[in-house]
Amino acid sequence: MVISQNLLYRAKNYTKQKSLGQNFLVDETVLDKIVDASDLNPEETIAIEIGPGICFLTERILPKVKHLYSVELDANAVYHLKMLRANNTNFDYLRDDFLSLSLEDVLKLNSYSQKFKKELESEDSELEAPRNDEMIDEERIAIGSQYLEDIKAGKRPKLKIVANIPYQITTKILLHLLGEMGEENANRELISEINILVQKEFADRVMAQRGTKAYSSITHLISYWAEVERCVEVPNECFRPVPKVNSTFIKLKIRDKPLVDCKHPKQLRRLIKAIFANRRKKMLNGLRAAGYHEEELAKLDLADNLRGETLSLVQINEMVNKLF
């Protein structure tokens, strides 16, 4: 563990917002490992960073990518982001809630300030003044728009996501990027990897093996779309303030097609959630509690003592096919 005194000083003197769950990673070795694990290429990687904060990770990503887009909600971080943009032509940022934006919005810099700029041109504008954001110039918008066209046309590698986010919104972020089973998702089509720092317990659940306590619905919902790799373990002492939990940096490699050939994805999602909502019960009793009818259970022909946490996604999908 190598705690940087420079990063420590900056973290201590930053005005934090408790509502955003801000704990700053101040271990230089871990920051470097995260960048290395993200496999960034300065000749071609277009990366989107979620929650840059005061830019400890951002500063290390920038030399490793062709272009970096960061999205930050905290107004107090704008000063640091402006300084980076002034000194790096391959950097842009948006001050907004990432969950309110599509990746296309990010590349086109279509955040609050840009929307405000467009609204000013209409005669019936009722928007308030921008929240300390600079207006976005057209040249930067054109660069991102071209990146977007090239990615969609297969002329450029897909985006890589790098994220060190408040852990309470981890699931929301991943669903925003991947989408639910059976749902179209434009964000997922644009990305090749999600490199994200999460709570260790969350990483354990995403990568859990059948029959273990950590095996859960999120295991299936993530593996359906992505192959998950555990990259860097991060003790809580690497952060300031020191959180109560340890962390893990994981990589989600987006699959070319879902893990299973699913003809009824919404029903697959329903069955997965029913299984794990009642995991302490035998599976038959759990499905009854979740609203499945006896004629449906008869089609499944389940052993009386079967428990859902012993089933693979392939097996659960086969059960869904029996119902239709």
NUFI-507663 format. One record per residue (C-alpha): residue in one letter; x, y, z. Coordinates in steps of 0.25 Angstrom, whole numbers, padded with zeros to 4 digits, always signed. Example, Ala and Ser with C-alpha at 12.3 -4.5 7.8 and 13.67 -1.06 7.14 Angstrom:
BEGIN
a+0049-0018+0031/s+0055-0004+0029/
END
This chain:
BEGIN
m+0000+0000+0000/v+0006+0014-0004/i-0003+0025+0001/s+0001+0038-0007/q+0002+0050+0002/n-0001+0059-0009/l-0014+0051-0012/l-0017+0050+0003/y-0016+0065+0005/r-0025+0068-0007/a-0035+0058-0002/k-0035+0064+0012/n-0037+0078+0007/y-0048+0075-0003/t-0062+0079+0001/k-0070+0066+0001/q-0084+0064-0001/k-0089+0052+0008/s-0101+0049-0001/l-0091+0045-0012/g-0084+0035-0003/q-0070+0041-0006/n-0058+0032-0002/f-0045+0036-0010/l-0035+0025-0014/v-0022+0031-0010/d-0013+0019-0012/e-0004+0021-0024/t-0001+0007-0026/v-0016+0003-0027/l-0019+0014-0036/d-0008+0010-0046/k-0013-0005-0045/i-0027+0000-0048/v-0022+0007-0061/d-0013-0005-0065/a-0025-0015-0063/s-0034-0006-0072/d-0025-0009-0084/l-0025+0005-0090/n-0019+0009-0103/p-0015+0023-0106/e-0016+0021-0121/e-0031+0016-0121/t-0038+0015-0107/i-0049+0025-0106/a-0053+0024-0091/i-0064+0029-0082/e-0061+0031-0067/i-0073+0031-0058/g-0071+0040-0045/p-0057+0045-0047/g-0058+0054-0034/i-0045+0061-0032/c-0038+0054-0043/f-0028+0044-0036/l-0032+0033-0046/t-0035+0043-0057/e-0021+0048-0057/r-0015+0034-0059/i-0025+0030-0070/l-0023+0042-0079/p-0009+0039-0084/k-0014+0025-0088/v-0026+0028-0097/k-0029+0035-0110/h-0040+0043-0103/l-0047+0042-0089/y-0061+0047-0086/s-0064+0049-0071/v-0078+0051-0065/e-0078+0057-0051/l-0090+0061-0042/d-0083+0069-0032/a-0082+0084-0034/n-0070+0085-0025/a-0062+0076-0035/v-0064+0085-0047/y-0051+0093-0044/h-0043+0081-0045/l-0049+0076-0058/k-0048+0090-0064/m-0033+0090-0061/l-0031+0077-0067/r-0039+0081-0080/a-0031+0094-0081/n-0018+0085-0082/n-0023+0073-0089/t-0029+0074-0103/n-0033+0059-0102/f-0042+0062-0090/d-0056+0066-0088/y-0066+0066-0077/l-0081+0067-0074/r-0086+0072-0060/d-0099+0063-0059/d-0105+0051-0054/f-0099+0039-0062/l-0112+0032-0060/s-0120+0043-0068/l-0111+0042-0080/s-0109+0032-0091/l-0095+0029-0096/e-0099+0036-0109/d-0102+0048-0100/v-0088+0047-0094/l-0081+0047-0107/k-0089+0058-0113/l-0087+0066-0100/n-0102+0067-0099/s-0103+0070-0084/y-0109+0081-0076/s-0101+0093-0081/q-0102+0088-0096/k-0117+0086-0094/f-0118+0100-0088/k-0110+0106-0100/k-0121+0100-0109/e-0132+0105-0101/l-0127+0119-0101/e-0129+0119-0116/s-0144+0117-0114/e-0153+0129-0110/d-0161+0121-0100/s-0149+0117-0091/e-0152+0115-0076/l-0139+0109-0072/e-0130+0114-0061/a-0116+0118-0063/p-0105+0107-0065/r-0100+0101-0052/n-0085+0107-0053/d-0083+0099-0066/e-0076+0105-0078/m-0084+0105-0091/i-0079+0094-0100/d-0072+0098-0113/e-0077+0092-0126/e-0063+0087-0130/r-0063+0078-0118/i-0077+0073-0121/a-0073+0070-0135/i-0061+0061-0130/g-0070+0053-0121/s-0081+0051-0132/q-0071+0046-0142/y-0066+0036-0131/l-0080+0031-0130/e-0082+0030-0145/d-0069+0022-0146/i-0073+0012-0134/k-0086+0010-0140/a-0080+0007-0154/g-0070-0002-0148/k-0058+0007-0152/r-0054+0009-0138/p-0053+0000-0125/k-0065+0001-0116/l-0065+0010-0103/k-0058+0005-0090/i-0065+0010-0077/v-0056+0013-0065/a-0063+0015-0052/n-0061+0018-0037/i-0075+0021-0033/p-0083+0022-0020/y-0086+0007-0017/q-0101+0010-0014/i-0103+0012-0029/t-0095+0001-0034/t-0107-0008-0039/k-0114+0004-0045/i-0101+0008-0053/l-0099-0006-0058/l-0114-0007-0062/h-0113+0006-0069/l-0101+0001-0077/l-0106-0013-0080/g-0121-0013-0079/e-0130-0023-0074/m-0132-0037-0080/g-0141-0035-0092/e-0139-0020-0094/e-0133-0013-0105/n-0121-0004-0100/a-0114+0006-0108/n-0103+0008-0098/r-0099-0007-0098/e-0097-0007-0113/l-0086+0004-0112/i-0077-0002-0101/s-0067-0014-0101/e-0064-0013-0086/i-0068-0008-0073/n-0057-0006-0063/i-0063-0003-0050/l-0059-0002-0035/v-0069-0009-0026/q-0072-0013-0012/k-0065-0027-0010/e-0078-0033-0006/f-0084-0029-0019/a-0072-0035-0027/d-0074-0048-0019/r-0089-0048-0023/v-0086-0045-0038/m-0076-0056-0039/a-0082-0066-0029/q-0082-0081-0032/r-0095-0090-0032/g-0099-0094-0018/t-0091-0083-0010/k-0097-0073-0001/a-0093-0061-0011/y-0100-0068-0023/s-0112-0059-0026/s-0120-0052-0037/i-0110-0042-0040/t-0100-0053-0043/h-0109-0057-0055/l-0114-0043-0059/i-0099-0039-0061/s-0094-0052-0067/y-0105-0052-0077/w-0099-0040-0084/a-0084-0040-0079/e-0072-0049-0075/v-0067-0044-0062/e-0052-0044-0058/r-0047-0040-0044/c-0035-0031-0046/v-0031-0023-0033/e-0034-0025-0018/v-0035-0012-0011/p-0034-0011+0004/n-0042+0000+0011/e-0029+0006+0016/c-0027+0011+0002/f-0038+0021+0003/r-0040+0034+0011/p-0049+0035+0018/v-0047+0020+0021/p-0060+0013+0018/k-0065+0001+0026/v-0064-0009+0014/n-0053-0014+0005/s-0054-0012-0010/t-0051-0020-0023/f-0048-0015-0037/i-0055-0024-0047/k-0056-0024-0063/l-0069-0028-0070/k-0066-0032-0084/i-0078-0030-0092/r-0083-0043-0100/d-0086-0043-0115/k-0099-0050-0111/p-0105-0054-0098/l-0100-0065-0090/v-0112-0074-0093/d-0121-0075-0106/c-0133-0069-0099/k-0147-0069-0106/h-0154-0063-0094/p-0144-0053-0087/k-0155-0046-0079/q-0160-0059-0074/l-0146-0063-0071/r-0144-0051-0063/r-0157-0053-0055/l-0153-0067-0052/i-0139-0063-0047/k-0144-0053-0038/a-0155-0062-0033/i-0144-0073-0029/f-0135-0064-0022/a-0146-0056-0015/n-0150-0069-0008/r-0136-0076-0007/r-0138-0081+0007/k-0150-0089+0002/k-0151-0101-0006/m-0152-0097-0020/l-0166-0102-0022/n-0171-0094-0010/g-0163-0082-0014/l-0169-0082-0028/r-0183-0083-0022/a-0180-0071-0013/a-0176-0064-0025/g-0189-0066-0032/y-0187-0078-0041/h-0199-0087-0043/e-0200-0102-0041/e-0201-0105-0055/e-0188-0097-0058/l-0181-0105-0047/a-0186-0118-0053/k-0180-0114-0066/l-0166-0112-0059/d-0167-0126-0052/l-0157-0121-0041/a-0152-0130-0031/d-0158-0127-0017/n-0145-0124-0010/l-0139-0116-0022/r-0133-0102-0018/g-0132-0091-0028/e-0118-0087-0024/t-0112-0100-0030/l-0117-0097-0044/s-0109-0091-0055/l-0114-0080-0064/v-0115-0091-0075/q-0124-0100-0066/i-0133-0088-0062/n-0134-0084-0077/e-0138-0099-0080/m-0149-0098-0070/v-0155-0085-0076/n-0155-0092-0089/k-0164-0103-0083/l-0174-0093-0079/f-0176-0088-0093/
END
